[in-house]
Amino acid sequence: MEDGGRFGARVRAVLGAGRTGEALDRLHEEIGSRGPLLVLVAPLDGVLPRPHATPGSESRAEARTAAAVSREEVYASIADTARPDRVYALLTVLATVVGAVGLARDNSAAVIGAMVVAPLLGPNMALGLGLVLGDFPLVRRALRTNALGLALAFGTAVLLGLGLRPDPTTPELASRTVVGLADLAVALAAGCAGALAYTTGTATFLTGVMVAVALLPPAVAGGMLLATGSARGAASALLLALGNVTALTLAAIVTFWWQGMRPRTWWEADRARRSARMGALVFVGLLLLLAGLIALAGS
């Protein structure tokens, strides 16, 4: 403990990985109502001498099922990546250009590169987290950012399609018009992986690519096919993109809830419970509807 001057006492504590959420909850319960409280959470890169594990620590870690990262850390990391700013728009356009060239030239490496650049993970995870926490401003911002990203990808792809005039039978492009229920399974897995990455503190880079696999190529393919006059192929690709967005969000809602993402106070928790239940029901209904349309399109 240190003297914090006019800010009162200053306390520093080193916690093991995965205990920040529990510690913040206990702090709020014990001293949150006594006056102003400011908590800063920062990573610790190394410790000398190296700490030794205490007996039973591994079993306790295995038994813990709640999220290893606090809701505040999860919220901050997701909310920052769900802003419809110029960087998000520019990265989406650049990813679309790379992806469109890859689809038109049947270049798989370029398509993969576009998935790496595409900033589509944050907004989709923000939508699921906002519904689980009952944070409707975050939900609205995530919807705007998602709509902006898909609109930019589709619009840019239409313009590129008019210039490149791709062959609709190119394998990389034609494969995005073959819609099946297995594609929704990929999107569900991507949504689960994204939510788990944020709540366990693991790297989100690869999961971001996984989410982009489900969203960017079909949206870009839809725009390019529409530019070439292939309306049926464009409709199939856009149907796949919408189905993947729905599956991603539903998986994120379920995973965040299972990982213990809850508001701290009981009245917020009650609102969040209703929001999560309603959001899950809406997206289950949408997913069943889109799955039916996909099944009809494939028959």
N, C-alpha and C positions, 0 to 999 in steps of 0.2 A: 504494500500500500504506500502511496506517495501523496504529498500535499499538492493538490491541484490548484492552489491559489483561490481565486474568486469562484472557481467552478467546484470547490469542495474537494473531497477525496478522489484520488485516482488509483484504480486497482488494475493490475495486470495479471492475467492468468494464462497458463499454457494448458491446453486441453488436448486430449488424444483425438485422432481422426474420427469423425462421426459423432462427436459429443456436443457440438456447438448448439444444435437444436434443443437438446435437453437442458443445457446450461442457460440458454436465453429464456426458456420457459420458466425455469426455477428463479432466475433473477427477476423476471416480471412478477411472479407470484409473491416473492419475498419483499422486494423493495421498490417495485414499480409504482406503488401508490404513495410513496413517502416524499416524492419531489422529482425534479428533473433528473432524467437518467439518459445518458448517451453511451451506447455500446458500439465499439468499432471492432469488426472481425477481420483479421488479417492472416494470411497463410504463413506458416513457419517452415522454411525450406530445409533447415537442418539443426541438429542439436549435438553439442559435445559436452560431456561424453555421451556416447550412444545409450539411450534408455533401454532397460531390460524389461521384457514383458512380465507382468505379475501373474501369479498362478491363477488360472481360471479366466484370464482376460479373453482368450480365444473363444471359450465356450460362451461367455457373455456376449461377445460380438456376433457370434453365430445365432444366438437366440434373439438378438434385437431385430425386429421386423420393421420398425418405423424408419423414415427417411434419415439417412446419415447426415444430411446437410439441413440446416435450419431453414424454415420457410422464408425468413428474411433474405438469406443468401440466394435461395432459389428464385424468389420474386425479383430481386435486384438483377440477377444475371439474365433472366428471361425478359423482364420489362425493358431492359436496355437494348435488346436485340429486336424488339417489336415496334420500333419507332419508324413511321413512314417518312424518313428523311432523305436527303439527297444521296447519301452514301448507299442506302438500301436501294434506291431507284437505279443508281448508276451500276451497282454490282449486278442487279437483275438484268439490266439491258446488256451488259457485257457478257454475262452468262448466256443470255439468249442468242447473242451473235455467235459465240463459240459453238453453242449447241446446234444452231441452225445450219452453220457450215458443216458441222460433223454429220448431221442428218442428211443434208443434201449430197455430200460427197461420200457417204457411207464410211465415215471415219469414226470408229468406236472410241479412239483415244481422245478425239476432240469432244465427243459427247460426255465422256467421263470427266474431262477437264471442266466442262460447263457445270457439271454437278458439284465440283469442288468449289467453284466460285459462287454459285447461287446461294443467297442468304435466306433460305426459306424455312430453316428449322425454327428460329425464334418466334415468328408470328404464329405458327401453328401450335407450338407449345404454349404460347401465351393465351391462346384461345381456350385450350383445355384447362390451364391453371386458373384463369379468370373465372370459369364456370365452377370449378371445384371450390374456390375461395369465396364465391359470390361477389367478386370484384367486377362490377359491370362496366366501369370506365376502362379497365384493362381489356375486357371482352370487346367493347366497341373499338378500341384502338387496334386490337389484333385483327378484327374483321376488316377495318379500313386498310391495314397494312397488307393483309392477305389479298384483298380485292385489288389493291394497287399492284402488287407483285404479279398476279395472274394476268391483269389487264395489260401491264407493260410487256410481259413475256408474249402474250398473244398478239398485241398490236405490233410489236417489233418484228415478230415472226411473219406477220402478214406482209409488212414492207419488204423484209428480206426475201420472202417467197416470190414477190413480184419481180425482184431484181435477179434472183438466182434461178428462178424457174426450175425447181427440182423435179426429178422424175418420181411420181408417186409410187412406183414399184421398187424404188431403192430399198434394200432390206432394212436398213436402220429406220427409214421413214415408214415403210409399210408395216413393220412390226408394231408400231404404236397405234395402228388401226384395228389390230386383232385384240378385242377386249374379252377378258375372261375373269371368272371369279377368283382365280389364283392371284390376279393382280391386286385385288382387295386384301388378300391375305398378306401380301408384301407390305402394303400400306399399314395394315394393323400392326405388323411386326415393327415397322419403322416408327410408328407412334409410341409403342411401348418402349423401344430402345431409346428414343429421345427423352421421354419422361424419366426413365431410369438413369440416364446419363446426368441429367440435371440434379436429381434427388440423391445421387450417390457420390457426386463430386468427381466423376470420371470425365475424361475428355469428350467433348461434344463434336469434335471434328468429323470423325467417321460416321457418327449418327446423322450429322448434317448432310453428308453425302448421301446417306441412305434415304433420307427424306426427299432430297432433290431428285433421286432416282424415280420416286413415285409422282412427283409434281412437274418438274421442268420439262422433260422430254415430251410427255403427251400434250402439254399446253403449247409448246413450240411447234410440234407436229401438226396440231390443229390449225394454227395460224398459217403455216406454210401450205398445207393441203387446201385450205380455203382459198388462198391466193392462186393456186393452180386450177381452181374450178372443181376440185374433188370434194363436193359438199358432204357426201356420205362418209368419206374417210375422216373429214374434219369433225363431223358430229360424233363419230366413234371415239376419236382421240380426246375430245372435250368431255365426253361422257366418262371416259377413264379418269381424266384429271379431277372431275367433280367427285367421282366415287372415291378416289384416293384421298382428297381433302377430308371427306366425311369420315372415312375409316381412320385416318391419322388422328383427327380430333377425338373421336370416340375412344380410341386406344389411349390417348393422352389423359382423358378424363378418368378412365378406369384406373390407370396406372398411378396417377397423382393421388387419387383417393386411397388406393391400396397402400401407397407409400406413406400415408399418414399426413398429407398436406391438409391442415385444418386451420381456421382462424383461432386466435387464442381465447377470446371471450365467448360466453355461451350464446349471447344474442347474435353475434356474427356467425357462430357455428350453425345456428338454426337456419339462418338465411342461406348460408353456404350449402347446407344439406339439401334444402329445397332447390337451389340453383343447380347443384350437381345432378340431382335426380331428374329435374326437368331437362337439363342439357343432354344427359345420357339417353333419355327417352326420345327426345327430338332427333338426335343423331342416329339412334337405332332405327327409328322410322325412316329417316332419309336413306340410311344404308340399305335397308330392306327394299325400298323403292328403287334405288339405283341398281342394286343387285338384280332385281327383277328385269329392269330395262337392259342390263348387260347380258343377262341370260337370253332375253328375246333377241338382242342384236347378234348374239353368237349362234343362234339356232337357224 
